[in-house]
Amino acid sequence: MVSFEQIEILMEGIGPILDPLAIDFLAEAQAWAVAIEEDLAVLIQFDDRKNCLVLTTDLGSTPAGDRTALYETLMQLNYHWEATGGVRMAVDQAGGDVMQIYEISAENMDFGRLAETIAAFAAMASAWRRVVERPSSAESVSPDTSSNFDMRV
């Protein structure tokens, strides 16, 4: 089992590899916010019960009105989780924000692998933000997650 202290060391060491805008430790949540771009941050939490890191990011608010096309697209993505290496999409509450979520084992994690995982997760989030912003065309705009954003790093 990996300890919280080991995760702290990993998070301190990814800065030079990932070169984010900032890495902030959020003591109350026992999590790190990694600012990748001005408007894109990845929240990283250590789930010691599962011995994994949980990455989440906000993709934007669900659109007003009919959300059916967007929800169908997100459900299809969740069904094909193997194509994305396990990335999932969720809505934090009815009519709320769309969240992208990924869990990765903390066992044998190293600086390079963690940095690559965060970078791939952020790239996938950037592509999916465009889908969330234009839900009426979500079916035709869905990013090709099987080849561009394979989370199996």
C-alpha positions in Angstrom: 0.0 0.0 0.0 1.1 3.5 -0.8 1.1 6.1 1.9 -0.1 9.7 1.7 3.5 10.8 2.3 4.6 9.0 -0.8 1.9 10.7 -2.8 3.1 14.1 -1.4 6.6 13.3 -2.7 5.2 12.4 -6.1 3.2 15.6 -6.3 6.3 17.6 -5.4 8.4 16.0 -8.1 6.1 16.3 -11.1 6.4 20.1 -11.4 9.7 20.0 -13.5 8.3 17.3 -15.7 4.8 18.5 -16.3 5.6 22.3 -16.1 2.1 23.3 -14.9 1.1 26.9 -14.2 0.8 25.9 -10.5 0.4 23.0 -8.1 -1.5 23.9 -5.0 -2.1 21.6 -2.0 -5.7 21.9 -0.7 -5.3 20.9 2.9 -9.0 20.7 3.8 -9.7 18.4 0.8 -6.4 16.5 1.1 -6.0 17.1 -2.6 -3.8 18.9 -5.1 -5.0 21.3 -7.8 -2.7 21.2 -10.8 -3.3 24.3 -13.1 -2.5 23.1 -16.6 -3.9 26.1 -18.4 -5.5 29.4 -17.3 -8.9 27.8 -17.2 -8.1 24.1 -16.8 -7.1 22.5 -13.5 -6.9 18.9 -12.5 -7.8 17.9 -9.0 -5.9 15.0 -7.7 -7.0 13.1 -4.6 -5.5 10.0 -3.0 -8.0 7.3 -2.2 -6.1 5.2 0.4 -9.0 2.7 0.6 -8.6 1.8 -3.1 -4.9 2.7 -3.2 -5.4 4.9 -6.2 -5.2 8.5 -7.4 -8.5 10.1 -8.5 -8.2 12.8 -11.2 -11.1 15.1 -11.8 -11.7 18.2 -13.8 -14.7 20.4 -14.6 -15.7 20.4 -18.3 -18.3 23.2 -17.9 -21.9 23.6 -17.1 -24.6 21.6 -18.7 -26.5 23.8 -21.2 -29.9 25.2 -20.3 -32.9 23.5 -22.0 -32.8 20.0 -23.4 -29.7 18.2 -22.3 -30.6 14.9 -23.8 -28.0 14.9 -26.6 -25.2 15.7 -24.2 -26.3 13.1 -21.6 -26.6 10.5 -24.3 -23.0 11.3 -25.5 -21.7 11.1 -22.0 -23.4 7.8 -21.3 -22.0 6.3 -24.6 -18.5 7.4 -23.5 -19.0 5.7 -20.1 -20.2 2.5 -21.8 -17.0 2.4 -24.0 -14.7 3.0 -21.0 -12.2 0.5 -22.3 -11.5 2.8 -25.3 -10.4 5.6 -22.9 -8.6 3.4 -20.4 -11.3 4.0 -17.8 -12.1 7.7 -18.1 -15.6 8.5 -17.0 -17.9 11.5 -17.3 -20.5 12.5 -14.7 -22.7 15.4 -13.8 -22.1 16.7 -10.3 -25.8 17.5 -9.8 -29.0 17.9 -11.8 -28.3 20.6 -14.3 -24.8 21.1 -12.9 -21.3 20.8 -14.2 -20.0 18.0 -16.3 -17.0 16.3 -14.7 -14.3 14.1 -16.2 -13.0 11.4 -13.8 -10.1 8.9 -13.9 -8.7 6.5 -11.3 -5.2 5.1 -11.5 -3.4 2.8 -9.2 -1.0 4.5 -6.9 1.1 1.3 -6.7 4.5 1.6 -8.6 3.6 5.2 -9.6 6.6 7.3 -10.6 7.1 11.0 -11.5 7.1 10.4 -15.3 4.1 8.2 -15.4 2.1 10.5 -13.2 3.0 13.6 -15.3 2.1 11.7 -18.5 -1.2 10.7 -17.0 -2.1 14.2 -16.0 -1.1 15.6 -19.4 -3.2 13.0 -21.3 -6.1 13.6 -18.9 -5.9 17.4 -19.5 -5.7 17.0 -23.2 -8.8 14.8 -23.2 -10.6 17.4 -21.0 -9.7 20.2 -23.5 -11.3 18.2 -26.3 -14.4 17.3 -24.3 -15.0 20.9 -23.2 -15.8 21.7 -26.8 -18.4 19.0 -26.8 -20.0 20.2 -23.6 -20.1 23.8 -25.0 -22.0 22.6 -28.1 -24.3 19.8 -26.9 -26.6 20.0 -29.9 -23.8 18.8 -32.1 -22.2 16.5 -29.5 -22.9 13.4 -31.5 -20.9 14.7 -34.5 -18.1 16.4 -32.5 -17.2 13.7 -30.0 -13.4 13.4 -29.8 -11.8 10.2 -30.9 -10.8 9.0 -27.4 -9.7 5.6 -28.6 -6.6 6.8 -30.5 -5.8 10.3 -29.2 -6.4 10.1 -25.5 -5.5 6.6 -24.4 -5.1 6.9 -20.7 -3.2 3.6 -20.4 0.2 5.2 -19.7 
